[in-house]
Amino acid sequence: VEDAPFTLFLLLAADAAFRASSTARQRPLIWSAVWVGLAFQAKMLEAWALGPVLAALFLVVAPMTLRRRNRFPQL
């Protein structure tokens, strides 16, 4: 029963991470983390496998300088 919400949350996390990496905005990056957290609530440890992938996507693809990219996710 928890597979459908788990898949939906991970798809939403991937979409938000893609938007964050294409626009270099912080809000979609935060939403991506929220969706991964909700996926974790649905199916525990399996959701954390996507976290490093989404972080690597942002660090490699985001249209900003390397210096700004390294210090970007500060609240």
N, CA, C, O and CB atoms as a CASP TS submission, in Angstrom:
PFRMAT TS
TARGET T0000
AUTHOR 0000-0000-0000
METHOD Language model
MODEL 1
PARENT N/A
ATOM      1  N   VAL     1       0.826  -1.199   0.000  1.00  0.00           N
ATOM      2  CA  VAL     1       0.000   0.000   0.000  1.00  0.00           C
ATOM      3  C   VAL     1       0.867   1.258   0.000  1.00  0.00           C
ATOM      4  O   VAL     1       0.481   2.276  -0.574  1.00  0.00           O
ATOM      5  CB  VAL     1      -0.938   0.001   1.212  1.00  0.00           C
ATOM      6  N   GLU     2       2.029   1.195   0.636  1.00  0.00           N
ATOM      7  CA  GLU     2       2.862   2.395   0.708  1.00  0.00           C
ATOM      8  C   GLU     2       3.707   2.616  -0.543  1.00  0.00           C
ATOM      9  O   GLU     2       4.396   3.633  -0.628  1.00  0.00           O
ATOM     10  CB  GLU     2       3.763   2.314   1.909  1.00  0.00           C
ATOM     11  N   ASP     3       3.681   1.713  -1.509  1.00  0.00           N
ATOM     12  CA  ASP     3       4.490   1.887  -2.718  1.00  0.00           C
ATOM     13  C   ASP     3       4.009   3.038  -3.590  1.00  0.00           C
ATOM     14  O   ASP     3       4.837   3.739  -4.171  1.00  0.00           O
ATOM     15  CB  ASP     3       4.486   0.613  -3.525  1.00  0.00           C
ATOM     16  N   ALA     4       2.723   3.257  -3.703  1.00  0.00           N
ATOM     17  CA  ALA     4       2.206   4.344  -4.548  1.00  0.00           C
ATOM     18  C   ALA     4       2.580   5.721  -3.995  1.00  0.00           C
ATOM     19  O   ALA     4       3.094   6.542  -4.756  1.00  0.00           O
ATOM     20  CB  ALA     4       0.682   4.235  -4.676  1.00  0.00           C
ATOM     21  N   PRO     5       2.350   6.018  -2.715  1.00  0.00           N
ATOM     22  CA  PRO     5       2.786   7.320  -2.196  1.00  0.00           C
ATOM     23  C   PRO     5       4.305   7.482  -2.233  1.00  0.00           C
ATOM     24  O   PRO     5       4.807   8.573  -2.503  1.00  0.00           O
ATOM     25  CB  PRO     5       2.290   7.503  -0.769  1.00  0.00           C
ATOM     26  N   PHE     6       5.034   6.404  -1.964  1.00  0.00           N
ATOM     27  CA  PHE     6       6.489   6.435  -2.005  1.00  0.00           C
ATOM     28  C   PHE     6       6.978   6.844  -3.398  1.00  0.00           C
ATOM     29  O   PHE     6       7.846   7.707  -3.529  1.00  0.00           O
ATOM     30  CB  PHE     6       7.066   5.062  -1.614  1.00  0.00           C
ATOM     31  N   THR     7       6.424   6.229  -4.418  1.00  0.00           N
ATOM     32  CA  THR     7       6.808   6.548  -5.797  1.00  0.00           C
ATOM     33  C   THR     7       6.419   7.970  -6.159  1.00  0.00           C
ATOM     34  O   THR     7       7.194   8.680  -6.800  1.00  0.00           O
ATOM     35  CB  THR     7       6.161   5.566  -6.774  1.00  0.00           C
ATOM     36  N   LEU     8       5.236   8.391  -5.761  1.00  0.00           N
ATOM     37  CA  LEU     8       4.792   9.753  -6.044  1.00  0.00           C
ATOM     38  C   LEU     8       5.713  10.781  -5.391  1.00  0.00           C
ATOM     39  O   LEU     8       6.110  11.751  -6.037  1.00  0.00           O
ATOM     40  CB  LEU     8       3.352   9.955  -5.560  1.00  0.00           C
ATOM     41  N   PHE     9       6.055  10.582  -4.134  1.00  0.00           N
ATOM     42  CA  PHE     9       6.927  11.528  -3.434  1.00  0.00           C
ATOM     43  C   PHE     9       8.319  11.591  -4.077  1.00  0.00           C
ATOM     44  O   PHE     9       8.899  12.670  -4.193  1.00  0.00           O
ATOM     45  CB  PHE     9       7.049  11.136  -1.951  1.00  0.00           C
ATOM     46  N   LEU    10       8.853  10.440  -4.493  1.00  0.00           N
ATOM     47  CA  LEU    10      10.165  10.459  -5.128  1.00  0.00           C
ATOM     48  C   LEU    10      10.115  11.121  -6.501  1.00  0.00           C
ATOM     49  O   LEU    10      11.072  11.790  -6.894  1.00  0.00           O
ATOM     50  CB  LEU    10      10.707   9.043  -5.253  1.00  0.00           C
ATOM     51  N   LEU    11       9.027  10.949  -7.232  1.00  0.00           N
ATOM     52  CA  LEU    11       8.883  11.650  -8.509  1.00  0.00           C
ATOM     53  C   LEU    11       8.788  13.156  -8.297  1.00  0.00           C
ATOM     54  O   LEU    11       9.379  13.930  -9.050  1.00  0.00           O
ATOM     55  CB  LEU    11       7.646  11.146  -9.261  1.00  0.00           C
ATOM     56  N   LEU    12       8.051  13.571  -7.281  1.00  0.00           N
ATOM     57  CA  LEU    12       7.960  14.993  -6.972  1.00  0.00           C
ATOM     58  C   LEU    12       9.321  15.547  -6.531  1.00  0.00           C
ATOM     59  O   LEU    12       9.672  16.678  -6.867  1.00  0.00           O
ATOM     60  CB  LEU    12       6.908  15.232  -5.880  1.00  0.00           C
ATOM     61  N   ALA    13      10.077  14.752  -5.782  1.00  0.00           N
ATOM     62  CA  ALA    13      11.415  15.177  -5.360  1.00  0.00           C
ATOM     63  C   ALA    13      12.334  15.330  -6.562  1.00  0.00           C
ATOM     64  O   ALA    13      13.100  16.291  -6.644  1.00  0.00           O
ATOM     65  CB  ALA    13      12.013  14.173  -4.362  1.00  0.00           C
ATOM     66  N   ALA    14      12.262  14.393  -7.487  1.00  0.00           N
ATOM     67  CA  ALA    14      13.098  14.478  -8.685  1.00  0.00           C
ATOM     68  C   ALA    14      12.712  15.679  -9.535  1.00  0.00           C
ATOM     69  O   ALA    14      13.584  16.356 -10.079  1.00  0.00           O
ATOM     70  CB  ALA    14      12.985  13.193  -9.510  1.00  0.00           C
ATOM     71  N   ASP    15      11.430  15.950  -9.654  1.00  0.00           N
ATOM     72  CA  ASP    15      10.971  17.110 -10.428  1.00  0.00           C
ATOM     73  C   ASP    15      11.445  18.413  -9.786  1.00  0.00           C
ATOM     74  O   ASP    15      11.918  19.314 -10.478  1.00  0.00           O
ATOM     75  CB  ASP    15       9.433  17.107 -10.546  1.00  0.00           C
ATOM     76  N   ALA    16      11.318  18.508  -8.477  1.00  0.00           N
ATOM     77  CA  ALA    16      11.762  19.717  -7.778  1.00  0.00           C
ATOM     78  C   ALA    16      13.276  19.895  -7.901  1.00  0.00           C
ATOM     79  O   ALA    16      13.756  21.016  -8.067  1.00  0.00           O
ATOM     80  CB  ALA    16      11.353  19.659  -6.294  1.00  0.00           C
ATOM     81  N   ALA    17      14.025  18.801  -7.819  1.00  0.00           N
ATOM     82  CA  ALA    17      15.484  18.895  -7.956  1.00  0.00           C
ATOM     83  C   ALA    17      15.861  19.315  -9.374  1.00  0.00           C
ATOM     84  O   ALA    17      16.809  20.078  -9.563  1.00  0.00           O
ATOM     85  CB  ALA    17      16.153  17.545  -7.603  1.00  0.00           C
ATOM     86  N   PHE    18      15.137  18.829 -10.358  1.00  0.00           N
ATOM     87  CA  PHE    18      15.403  19.241 -11.734  1.00  0.00           C
ATOM     88  C   PHE    18      15.126  20.731 -11.918  1.00  0.00           C
ATOM     89  O   PHE    18      15.895  21.431 -12.577  1.00  0.00           O
ATOM     90  CB  PHE    18      14.553  18.419 -12.711  1.00  0.00           C
ATOM     91  N   ARG    19      14.023  21.217 -11.334  1.00  0.00           N
ATOM     92  CA  ARG    19      13.727  22.654 -11.410  1.00  0.00           C
ATOM     93  C   ARG    19      14.792  23.470 -10.692  1.00  0.00           C
ATOM     94  O   ARG    19      15.183  24.536 -11.168  1.00  0.00           O
ATOM     95  CB  ARG    19      12.346  22.953 -10.810  1.00  0.00           C
ATOM     96  N   ALA    20      15.261  22.982  -9.552  1.00  0.00           N
ATOM     97  CA  ALA    20      16.303  23.703  -8.809  1.00  0.00           C
ATOM     98  C   ALA    20      17.601  23.750  -9.599  1.00  0.00           C
ATOM     99  O   ALA    20      18.287  24.772  -9.611  1.00  0.00           O
ATOM    100  CB  ALA    20      16.545  23.045  -7.442  1.00  0.00           C
ATOM    101  N   SER    21      17.938  22.654 -10.254  1.00  0.00           N
ATOM    102  CA  SER    21      19.193  22.627 -11.002  1.00  0.00           C
ATOM    103  C   SER    21      19.113  23.412 -12.297  1.00  0.00           C
ATOM    104  O   SER    21      20.136  23.891 -12.786  1.00  0.00           O
ATOM    105  CB  SER    21      19.587  21.206 -11.300  1.00  0.00           C
ATOM    106  N   SER    22      17.934  23.556 -12.861  1.00  0.00           N
ATOM    107  CA  SER    22      17.831  24.305 -14.111  1.00  0.00           C
ATOM    108  C   SER    22      17.680  25.809 -13.881  1.00  0.00           C
ATOM    109  O   SER    22      18.035  26.601 -14.754  1.00  0.00           O
ATOM    110  CB  SER    22      16.659  23.793 -14.922  1.00  0.00           C
ATOM    111  N   THR    23      17.160  26.213 -12.723  1.00  0.00           N
ATOM    112  CA  THR    23      16.962  27.638 -12.452  1.00  0.00           C
ATOM    113  C   THR    23      17.906  28.192 -11.393  1.00  0.00           C
ATOM    114  O   THR    23      17.966  29.407 -11.203  1.00  0.00           O
ATOM    115  CB  THR    23      15.548  27.876 -12.023  1.00  0.00           C
ATOM    116  N   ALA    24      18.640  27.332 -10.703  1.00  0.00           N
ATOM    117  CA  ALA    24      19.546  27.728  -9.614  1.00  0.00           C
ATOM    118  C   ALA    24      18.807  28.464  -8.506  1.00  0.00           C
ATOM    119  O   ALA    24      19.328  29.422  -7.934  1.00  0.00           O
ATOM    120  CB  ALA    24      20.672  28.608 -10.155  1.00  0.00           C
ATOM    121  N   ARG    25      17.609  28.022  -8.209  1.00  0.00           N
ATOM    122  CA  ARG    25      16.817  28.609  -7.123  1.00  0.00           C
ATOM    123  C   ARG    25      16.839  27.678  -5.918  1.00  0.00           C
ATOM    124  O   ARG    25      16.967  26.462  -6.058  1.00  0.00           O
ATOM    125  CB  ARG    25      15.356  28.875  -7.580  1.00  0.00           C
ATOM    126  N   GLN    26      16.713  28.264  -4.740  1.00  0.00           N
ATOM    127  CA  GLN    26      16.789  27.488  -3.508  1.00  0.00           C
ATOM    128  C   GLN    26      15.443  26.866  -3.127  1.00  0.00           C
ATOM    129  O   GLN    26      15.417  25.779  -2.550  1.00  0.00           O
ATOM    130  CB  GLN    26      17.286  28.366  -2.380  1.00  0.00           C
ATOM    131  N   ARG    27      14.347  27.519  -3.430  1.00  0.00           N
ATOM    132  CA  ARG    27      13.035  27.014  -3.009  1.00  0.00           C
ATOM    133  C   ARG    27      12.727  25.623  -3.568  1.00  0.00           C
ATOM    134  O   ARG    27      12.285  24.764  -2.805  1.00  0.00           O
ATOM    135  CB  ARG    27      11.951  27.983  -3.439  1.00  0.00           C
ATOM    136  N   PRO    28      12.939  25.355  -4.877  1.00  0.00           N
ATOM    137  CA  PRO    28      12.693  23.984  -5.350  1.00  0.00           C
ATOM    138  C   PRO    28      13.631  22.964  -4.711  1.00  0.00           C
ATOM    139  O   PRO    28      13.258  21.802  -4.545  1.00  0.00           O
ATOM    140  CB  PRO    28      12.839  23.925  -6.860  1.00  0.00           C
ATOM    141  N   LEU    29      14.833  23.380  -4.353  1.00  0.00           N
ATOM    142  CA  LEU    29      15.764  22.480  -3.680  1.00  0.00           C
ATOM    143  C   LEU    29      15.234  22.092  -2.302  1.00  0.00           C
ATOM    144  O   LEU    29      15.354  20.942  -1.880  1.00  0.00           O
ATOM    145  CB  LEU    29      17.150  23.133  -3.555  1.00  0.00           C
ATOM    146  N   ILE    30      14.661  23.047  -1.623  1.00  0.00           N
ATOM    147  CA  ILE    30      14.061  22.762  -0.313  1.00  0.00           C
ATOM    148  C   ILE    30      12.852  21.845  -0.473  1.00  0.00           C
ATOM    149  O   ILE    30      12.659  20.920   0.316  1.00  0.00           O
ATOM    150  CB  ILE    30      13.648  24.073   0.397  1.00  0.00           C
ATOM    151  N   TRP    31      12.035  22.108  -1.501  1.00  0.00           N
ATOM    152  CA  TRP    31      10.879  21.236  -1.746  1.00  0.00           C
ATOM    153  C   TRP    31      11.320  19.817  -2.084  1.00  0.00           C
ATOM    154  O   TRP    31      10.656  18.852  -1.704  1.00  0.00           O
ATOM    155  CB  TRP    31      10.016  21.800  -2.881  1.00  0.00           C
ATOM    156  N   SER    32      12.421  19.688  -2.788  1.00  0.00           N
ATOM    157  CA  SER    32      12.938  18.357  -3.083  1.00  0.00           C
ATOM    158  C   SER    32      13.277  17.615  -1.787  1.00  0.00           C
ATOM    159  O   SER    32      12.983  16.428  -1.654  1.00  0.00           O
ATOM    160  CB  SER    32      14.181  18.452  -3.990  1.00  0.00           C
ATOM    161  N   ALA    33      13.885  18.305  -0.852  1.00  0.00           N
ATOM    162  CA  ALA    33      14.204  17.690   0.441  1.00  0.00           C
ATOM    163  C   ALA    33      12.939  17.333   1.213  1.00  0.00           C
ATOM    164  O   ALA    33      12.896  16.310   1.896  1.00  0.00           O
ATOM    165  CB  ALA    33      15.077  18.630   1.277  1.00  0.00           C
ATOM    166  N   VAL    34      11.917  18.167   1.109  1.00  0.00           N
ATOM    167  CA  VAL    34      10.636  17.870   1.774  1.00  0.00           C
ATOM    168  C   VAL    34      10.021  16.607   1.192  1.00  0.00           C
ATOM    169  O   VAL    34       9.541  15.748   1.932  1.00  0.00           O
ATOM    170  CB  VAL    34       9.651  19.057   1.629  1.00  0.00           C
ATOM    171  N   TRP    35      10.034  16.489  -0.144  1.00  0.00           N
ATOM    172  CA  TRP    35       9.446  15.304  -0.786  1.00  0.00           C
ATOM    173  C   TRP    35      10.224  14.045  -0.431  1.00  0.00           C
ATOM    174  O   TRP    35       9.622  12.989  -0.235  1.00  0.00           O
ATOM    175  CB  TRP    35       9.406  15.481  -2.310  1.00  0.00           C
ATOM    176  N   VAL    36      11.552  14.134  -0.345  1.00  0.00           N
ATOM    177  CA  VAL    36      12.335  12.966   0.067  1.00  0.00           C
ATOM    178  C   VAL    36      12.006  12.599   1.509  1.00  0.00           C
ATOM    179  O   VAL    36      11.934  11.417   1.844  1.00  0.00           O
ATOM    180  CB  VAL    36      13.851  13.238  -0.087  1.00  0.00           C
ATOM    181  N   GLY    37      11.805  13.595   2.364  1.00  0.00           N
ATOM    182  CA  GLY    37      11.405  13.320   3.746  1.00  0.00           C
ATOM    183  C   GLY    37      10.062  12.634   3.841  1.00  0.00           C
ATOM    184  O   GLY    37       9.882  11.730   4.656  1.00  0.00           O
ATOM    185  N   LEU    38       9.111  13.057   3.013  1.00  0.00           N
ATOM    186  CA  LEU    38       7.802  12.389   3.003  1.00  0.00           C
ATOM    187  C   LEU    38       7.901  10.970   2.443  1.00  0.00           C
ATOM    188  O   LEU    38       7.209  10.065   2.908  1.00  0.00           O
ATOM    189  CB  LEU    38       6.795  13.204   2.181  1.00  0.00           C
ATOM    190  N   ALA    39       8.756  10.784   1.453  1.00  0.00           N
ATOM    191  CA  ALA    39       8.979   9.426   0.933  1.00  0.00           C
ATOM    192  C   ALA    39       9.610   8.551   2.007  1.00  0.00           C
ATOM    193  O   ALA    39       9.309   7.361   2.100  1.00  0.00           O
ATOM    194  CB  ALA    39       9.880   9.459  -0.327  1.00  0.00           C
ATOM    195  N   PHE    40      10.486   9.139   2.819  1.00  0.00           N
ATOM    196  CA  PHE    40      11.078   8.397   3.935  1.00  0.00           C
ATOM    197  C   PHE    40      10.001   7.956   4.918  1.00  0.00           C
ATOM    198  O   PHE    40      10.059   6.848   5.451  1.00  0.00           O
ATOM    199  CB  PHE    40      12.134   9.254   4.655  1.00  0.00           C
ATOM    200  N   GLN    41       9.022   8.817   5.157  1.00  0.00           N
ATOM    201  CA  GLN    41       7.924   8.452   6.050  1.00  0.00           C
ATOM    202  C   GLN    41       7.089   7.317   5.468  1.00  0.00           C
ATOM    203  O   GLN    41       6.538   6.502   6.208  1.00  0.00           O
ATOM    204  CB  GLN    41       7.037   9.665   6.323  1.00  0.00           C
ATOM    205  N   ALA    42       6.995   7.267   4.136  1.00  0.00           N
ATOM    206  CA  ALA    42       6.199   6.222   3.494  1.00  0.00           C
ATOM    207  C   ALA    42       6.927   4.884   3.471  1.00  0.00           C
ATOM    208  O   ALA    42       6.304   3.841   3.671  1.00  0.00           O
ATOM    209  CB  ALA    42       5.839   6.634   2.079  1.00  0.00           C
ATOM    210  N   LYS    43       8.217   4.896   3.232  1.00  0.00           N
ATOM    211  CA  LYS    43       8.929   3.624   3.073  1.00  0.00           C
ATOM    212  C   LYS    43      10.347   3.660   3.629  1.00  0.00           C
ATOM    213  O   LYS    43      11.253   3.060   3.049  1.00  0.00           O
ATOM    214  CB  LYS    43       8.976   3.245   1.616  1.00  0.00           C
ATOM    215  N   MET    44      10.542   4.321   4.691  1.00  0.00           N
ATOM    216  CA  MET    44      11.771   4.390   5.477  1.00  0.00           C
ATOM    217  C   MET    44      13.056   4.503   4.665  1.00  0.00           C
ATOM    218  O   MET    44      13.188   5.427   3.863  1.00  0.00           O
ATOM    219  CB  MET    44      11.858   3.197   6.334  1.00  0.00           C
ATOM    220  N   LEU    45      13.985   3.607   4.848  1.00  0.00           N
ATOM    221  CA  LEU    45      15.355   3.762   4.388  1.00  0.00           C
ATOM    222  C   LEU    45      15.513   3.803   2.875  1.00  0.00           C
ATOM    223  O   LEU    45      16.500   4.356   2.390  1.00  0.00           O
ATOM    224  CB  LEU    45      16.172   2.664   4.927  1.00  0.00           C
ATOM    225  N   GLU    46      14.598   3.249   2.121  1.00  0.00           N
ATOM    226  CA  GLU    46      14.730   3.219   0.664  1.00  0.00           C
ATOM    227  C   GLU    46      14.703   4.617   0.052  1.00  0.00           C
ATOM    228  O   GLU    46      15.257   4.820  -1.028  1.00  0.00           O
ATOM    229  CB  GLU    46      13.623   2.376   0.060  1.00  0.00           C
ATOM    230  N   ALA    47      14.079   5.575   0.711  1.00  0.00           N
ATOM    231  CA  ALA    47      13.977   6.928   0.166  1.00  0.00           C
ATOM    232  C   ALA    47      15.307   7.656   0.181  1.00  0.00           C
ATOM    233  O   ALA    47      15.524   8.538  -0.649  1.00  0.00           O
ATOM    234  CB  ALA    47      12.959   7.725   0.941  1.00  0.00           C
ATOM    235  N   TRP    48      16.206   7.317   1.097  1.00  0.00           N
ATOM    236  CA  TRP    48      17.470   8.039   1.201  1.00  0.00           C
ATOM    237  C   TRP    48      18.413   7.722   0.046  1.00  0.00           C
ATOM    238  O   TRP    48      19.413   8.417  -0.132  1.00  0.00           O
ATOM    239  CB  TRP    48      18.145   7.712   2.515  1.00  0.00           C
ATOM    240  N   ALA    49      18.119   6.692  -0.742  1.00  0.00           N
ATOM    241  CA  ALA    49      18.976   6.362  -1.881  1.00  0.00           C
ATOM    242  C   ALA    49      18.949   7.465  -2.932  1.00  0.00           C
ATOM    243  O   ALA    49      19.922   7.635  -3.666  1.00  0.00           O
ATOM    244  CB  ALA    49      18.543   5.035  -2.504  1.00  0.00           C
ATOM    245  N   LEU    50      17.869   8.205  -3.018  1.00  0.00           N
ATOM    246  CA  LEU    50      17.741   9.255  -4.015  1.00  0.00           C
ATOM    247  C   LEU    50      18.412  10.563  -3.576  1.00  0.00           C
ATOM    248  O   LEU    50      18.737  11.391  -4.427  1.00  0.00           O
ATOM    249  CB  LEU    50      16.278   9.502  -4.311  1.00  0.00           C
ATOM    250  N   GLY    51      18.620  10.764  -2.305  1.00  0.00           N
ATOM    251  CA  GLY    51      19.200  12.007  -1.799  1.00  0.00           C
ATOM    252  C   GLY    51      20.549  12.371  -2.399  1.00  0.00           C
ATOM    253  O   GLY    51      20.695  13.478  -2.919  1.00  0.00           O
ATOM    254  N   PRO    52      21.543  11.487  -2.349  1.00  0.00           N
ATOM    255  CA  PRO    52      22.841  11.824  -2.950  1.00  0.00           C
ATOM    256  C   PRO    52      22.764  12.058  -4.460  1.00  0.00           C
ATOM    257  O   PRO    52      23.518  12.867  -5.001  1.00  0.00           O
ATOM    258  CB  PRO    52      23.835  10.720  -2.667  1.00  0.00           C
ATOM    259  N   VAL    53      21.875  11.368  -5.128  1.00  0.00           N
ATOM    260  CA  VAL    53      21.720  11.554  -6.574  1.00  0.00           C
ATOM    261  C   VAL    53      21.191  12.954  -6.869  1.00  0.00           C
ATOM    262  O   VAL    53      21.681  13.621  -7.780  1.00  0.00           O
ATOM    263  CB  VAL    53      20.771  10.483  -7.166  1.00  0.00           C
ATOM    264  N   LEU    54      20.204  13.398  -6.114  1.00  0.00           N
ATOM    265  CA  LEU    54      19.644  14.734  -6.329  1.00  0.00           C
ATOM    266  C   LEU    54      20.649  15.826  -5.979  1.00  0.00           C
ATOM    267  O   LEU    54      20.711  16.854  -6.653  1.00  0.00           O
ATOM    268  CB  LEU    54      18.373  14.914  -5.501  1.00  0.00           C
ATOM    269  N   ALA    55      21.429  15.606  -4.935  1.00  0.00           N
ATOM    270  CA  ALA    55      22.462  16.581  -4.574  1.00  0.00           C
ATOM    271  C   ALA    55      23.535  16.665  -5.659  1.00  0.00           C
ATOM    272  O   ALA    55      23.985  17.756  -6.008  1.00  0.00           O
ATOM    273  CB  ALA    55      23.102  16.209  -3.223  1.00  0.00           C
ATOM    274  N   ALA    56      23.941  15.517  -6.190  1.00  0.00           N
ATOM    275  CA  ALA    56      24.938  15.513  -7.264  1.00  0.00           C
ATOM    276  C   ALA    56      24.392  16.179  -8.513  1.00  0.00           C
ATOM    277  O   ALA    56      25.122  16.886  -9.208  1.00  0.00           O
ATOM    278  CB  ALA    56      25.379  14.084  -7.584  1.00  0.00           C
ATOM    279  N   LEU    57      23.119  15.963  -8.808  1.00  0.00           N
ATOM    280  CA  LEU    57      22.490  16.608  -9.961  1.00  0.00           C
ATOM    281  C   LEU    57      22.589  18.121  -9.832  1.00  0.00           C
ATOM    282  O   LEU    57      22.976  18.805 -10.779  1.00  0.00           O
ATOM    283  CB  LEU    57      21.014  16.176 -10.095  1.00  0.00           C
ATOM    284  N   PHE    58      22.244  18.640  -8.669  1.00  0.00           N
ATOM    285  CA  PHE    58      22.284  20.090  -8.464  1.00  0.00           C
ATOM    286  C   PHE    58      23.709  20.615  -8.545  1.00  0.00           C
ATOM    287  O   PHE    58      23.955  21.638  -9.183  1.00  0.00           O
ATOM    288  CB  PHE    58      21.668  20.458  -7.112  1.00  0.00           C
ATOM    289  N   LEU    59      24.650  19.928  -7.906  1.00  0.00           N
ATOM    290  CA  LEU    59      26.029  20.415  -7.877  1.00  0.00           C
ATOM    291  C   LEU    59      26.691  20.393  -9.247  1.00  0.00           C
ATOM    292  O   LEU    59      27.554  21.225  -9.526  1.00  0.00           O
ATOM    293  CB  LEU    59      26.842  19.591  -6.915  1.00  0.00           C
ATOM    294  N   VAL    60      26.306  19.469 -10.094  1.00  0.00           N
ATOM    295  CA  VAL    60      26.933  19.351 -11.406  1.00  0.00           C
ATOM    296  C   VAL    60      26.256  20.224 -12.451  1.00  0.00           C
ATOM    297  O   VAL    60      26.934  20.782 -13.315  1.00  0.00           O
ATOM    298  CB  VAL    60      26.916  17.912 -11.858  1.00  0.00           C
ATOM    299  N   VAL    61      24.929  20.357 -12.394  1.00  0.00           N
ATOM    300  CA  VAL    61      24.179  20.954 -13.488  1.00  0.00           C
ATOM    301  C   VAL    61      23.752  22.401 -13.245  1.00  0.00           C
ATOM    302  O   VAL    61      23.501  23.121 -14.211  1.00  0.00           O
ATOM    303  CB  VAL    61      22.976  20.131 -13.758  1.00  0.00           C
ATOM    304  N   ALA    62      23.663  22.843 -12.026  1.00  0.00           N
ATOM    305  CA  ALA    62      23.126  24.182 -11.740  1.00  0.00           C
ATOM    306  C   ALA    62      23.921  25.274 -12.449  1.00  0.00           C
ATOM    307  O   ALA    62      25.152  25.257 -12.433  1.00  0.00           O
ATOM    308  CB  ALA    62      23.127  24.441 -10.231  1.00  0.00           C
ATOM    309  N   PRO    63      23.214  26.235 -13.079  1.00  0.00           N
ATOM    310  CA  PRO    63      23.900  27.283 -13.842  1.00  0.00           C
ATOM    311  C   PRO    63      24.406  28.423 -12.954  1.00  0.00           C
ATOM    312  O   PRO    63      23.827  29.509 -12.937  1.00  0.00           O
ATOM    313  CB  PRO    63      22.967  27.842 -14.902  1.00  0.00           C
ATOM    314  N   MET    64      25.474  28.169 -12.231  1.00  0.00           N
ATOM    315  CA  MET    64      26.069  29.180 -11.370  1.00  0.00           C
ATOM    316  C   MET    64      27.548  28.856 -11.213  1.00  0.00           C
ATOM    317  O   MET    64      27.994  27.771 -11.586  1.00  0.00           O
ATOM    318  CB  MET    64      25.351  29.243  -9.981  1.00  0.00           C
ATOM    319  N   THR    65      28.300  29.793 -10.664  1.00  0.00           N
ATOM    320  CA  THR    65      29.734  29.564 -10.497  1.00  0.00           C
ATOM    321  C   THR    65      29.981  28.488  -9.443  1.00  0.00           C
ATOM    322  O   THR    65      29.142  28.228  -8.580  1.00  0.00           O
ATOM    323  CB  THR    65      30.450  30.871 -10.106  1.00  0.00           C
ATOM    324  N   LEU    66      31.141  27.882  -9.540  1.00  0.00           N
ATOM    325  CA  LEU    66      31.486  26.817  -8.601  1.00  0.00           C
ATOM    326  C   LEU    66      31.551  27.338  -7.173  1.00  0.00           C
ATOM    327  O   LEU    66      31.148  26.641  -6.241  1.00  0.00           O
ATOM    328  CB  LEU    66      32.819  26.184  -8.985  1.00  0.00           C
ATOM    329  N   ARG    67      32.051  28.550  -6.990  1.00  0.00           N
ATOM    330  CA  ARG    67      32.137  29.135  -5.646  1.00  0.00           C
ATOM    331  C   ARG    67      30.742  29.309  -5.035  1.00  0.00           C
ATOM    332  O   ARG    67      30.527  28.968  -3.872  1.00  0.00           O
ATOM    333  CB  ARG    67      32.869  30.497  -5.697  1.00  0.00           C
ATOM    334  N   ARG    68      29.794  29.838  -5.819  1.00  0.00           N
ATOM    335  CA  ARG    68      28.432  30.038  -5.310  1.00  0.00           C
ATOM    336  C   ARG    68      27.734  28.701  -5.114  1.00  0.00           C
ATOM    337  O   ARG    68      26.960  28.541  -4.170  1.00  0.00           O
ATOM    338  CB  ARG    68      27.617  30.926  -6.270  1.00  0.00           C
ATOM    339  N   ARG    69      27.993  27.751  -5.983  1.00  0.00           N
ATOM    340  CA  ARG    69      27.353  26.438  -5.898  1.00  0.00           C
ATOM    341  C   ARG    69      27.752  25.727  -4.622  1.00  0.00           C
ATOM    342  O   ARG    69      26.929  25.026  -4.033  1.00  0.00           O
ATOM    343  CB  ARG    69      27.716  25.581  -7.108  1.00  0.00           C
ATOM    344  N   ASN    70      28.986  25.886  -4.176  1.00  0.00           N
ATOM    345  CA  ASN    70      29.468  25.214  -2.966  1.00  0.00           C
ATOM    346  C   ASN    70      28.855  25.784  -1.694  1.00  0.00           C
ATOM    347  O   ASN    70      28.753  25.067  -0.699  1.00  0.00           O
ATOM    348  CB  ASN    70      30.973  25.314  -2.886  1.00  0.00           C
ATOM    349  N   ARG    71      28.449  27.031  -1.691  1.00  0.00           N
ATOM    350  CA  ARG    71      27.868  27.625  -0.488  1.00  0.00           C
ATOM    351  C   ARG    71      26.384  27.931  -0.646  1.00  0.00           C
ATOM    352  O   ARG    71      25.814  28.622   0.198  1.00  0.00           O
ATOM    353  CB  ARG    71      28.610  28.890  -0.130  1.00  0.00           C
ATOM    354  N   PHE    72      25.750  27.442  -1.689  1.00  0.00           N
ATOM    355  CA  PHE    72      24.384  27.823  -2.028  1.00  0.00           C
ATOM    356  C   PHE    72      23.338  27.440  -0.998  1.00  0.00           C
ATOM    357  O   PHE    72      22.612  28.329  -0.553  1.00  0.00           O
ATOM    358  CB  PHE    72      24.021  27.222  -3.314  1.00  0.00           C
ATOM    359  N   PRO    73      23.201  26.184  -0.583  1.00  0.00           N
ATOM    360  CA  PRO    73      22.060  25.854   0.281  1.00  0.00           C
ATOM    361  C   PRO    73      22.209  26.351   1.721  1.00  0.00           C
ATOM    362  O   PRO    73      22.241  25.541   2.647  1.00  0.00           O
ATOM    363  CB  PRO    73      21.858  24.367   0.295  1.00  0.00           C
ATOM    364  N   GLN    74      22.299  27.633   1.919  1.00  0.00           N
ATOM    365  CA  GLN    74      22.330  28.208   3.264  1.00  0.00           C
ATOM    366  C   GLN    74      21.006  28.914   3.500  1.00  0.00           C
ATOM    367  O   GLN    74      20.518  29.643   2.637  1.00  0.00           O
ATOM    368  CB  GLN    74      23.537  29.195   3.443  1.00  0.00           C
ATOM    369  N   LEU    75      20.441  28.700   4.649  1.00  0.00           N
ATOM    370  CA  LEU    75      19.171  29.354   4.988  1.00  0.00           C
ATOM    371  C   LEU    75      19.410  30.559   5.855  1.00  0.00           C
ATOM    372  O   LEU    75      18.460  31.240   6.242  1.00  0.00           O
ATOM    373  CB  LEU    75      18.228  28.385   5.694  1.00  0.00           C
TER
END
